[in-house]
Amino acid sequence: MKEIGSIFPLYERPLTRPSDTLSPKGEGEVSNTPLLEPSQAIKGNIFLAPWGEDARRAGEGRLSFCREAIYLIAKKEMANGKKVMLPKYTCDTVIAPFQQLGYDYQFYPVCKDLTIDIPKAKEIFSEFHPNLIVVHPYFGMDLTEQELDMLEEMHKSGCEIILDLTQCLFSTMRLPFIKYYVGSIRKWFAIPDGAFLETSDEMGIFGVENEEIVYLQTKAMKLRGEYFQTGDINTKNESIRLSHEVERLMTRPITPHVMASVSREFLASEDADIQQKIRIENYKRLYEGLKDAKNIELIADISRLTTAPLFFPFRVDNISEMQKKLAQKSIYARLIWEEEDRILTITVDQRYDLSDMDRVIAAIKEG
């Protein structure tokens, strides 16, 4: 049975090892590869311009992981203070850069529909006086006018804004009072690493590729592709083991790297326009099929969808029970925050079609 929700596989692509060992070569050396450089954007090519040619900025660059982009911003902004507001619904990878640099941080609440709890966020802001705030537009839903009004007020009070577009990668929202835009590209495509940082500032940083992690992740994805072709469970288990090893390595102190050349090469062949269309169609199919489901709760009305989503979210009372029942049908629903939040997500990316979404709908309703 076709799996839904696994990591991206790689098929018939060369796996080259950049050095004789798994350790990055040139340890401690600085290459002449710019970590952040002016874009050479070409319209329609996600490899060069995921947000479109008109949005080019001086500090635009490609990094290995999104946490590295946030780290660079946090380090640059330390001269203005070391306080940051973070949303309640965020990932450890967003918090880690600030922890590593010794920031004080406070969480601001997010409403049930995943919009910012504006009154409480304003209250925290007035008491905490942060110089940075991180904001996530969730699951293909751009920020509302009310949220943007609040952020503009904060900016006027001396707070810089980091808009993390990981869940809305193709959003065209660019506003003069938002200084930084970041996002994980690797979560959207079959590439082992990749993230972007866009800003009006010149960052002027140089770095090397993240060879060890890129090699292991590429191998894990290649093995997953082999498993899908052969059904060999040992191959799948080895792929999972390597993915876990990558997760372990990513807990090390953050050091910025450039996006790997292999990722750039793979990404250059992707059709971003078609893949956005597929994600939106799959999301809408799930929404229409599940809006009357009695055993789950949808997050927001379909009218809130403004751009291609990373996942399709829903709430359920018993997270582990739903995950178990879906897994029995080879559907893997992801828990991306705390279990107490009761939010699971379904993968809607370009590997799947409407018949796959119908299978998910039936399985959830049975669950």
RAZIVEN-V802588 format. One record per run of one state. SS is the DSSP state (~ for helix, > for strand, _ for the rest). FROM is the first residue (numbers start at 1). TO is the last residue. If there is no record, write none. Layout:
# RAZIVEN-V802588
SS;FROM;TO / SS;FROM;TO
This chain:
# RAZIVEN-V802588
_;1;3 / >;4;4 / _;5;33 / >;34;34 / _;35;52 / ~;53;55 / _;56;60 / >;61;63 / _;64;65 / ~;66;80 / _;81;82 / >;83;87 / _;88;91 / ~;92;100 / _;101;103 / >;104;108 / _;109;109 / >;110;110 / _;111;115 / >;116;116 / _;117;117 / ~;118;128 / _;129;131 / >;132;136 / _;137;144 / ~;145;156 / _;157;159 / >;160;164 / _;165;179 / >;180;184 / _;185;194 / >;195;199 / _;200;205 / >;206;206 / _;207;208 / >;209;209 / _;210;210 / ~;211;230 / _;231;232 / ~;233;249 / _;250;257 / >;258;258 / _;259;260 / ~;261;268 / _;269;271 / ~;272;290 / _;291;296 / >;297;298 / _;299;301 / ~;302;304 / _;305;310 / >;311;315 / _;316;318 / ~;319;327 / _;328;330 / >;331;331 / _;332;333 / >;334;334 / _;335;338 / ~;339;341 / _;342;342 / >;343;347 / _;348;353 / ~;354;366 / _;367;367
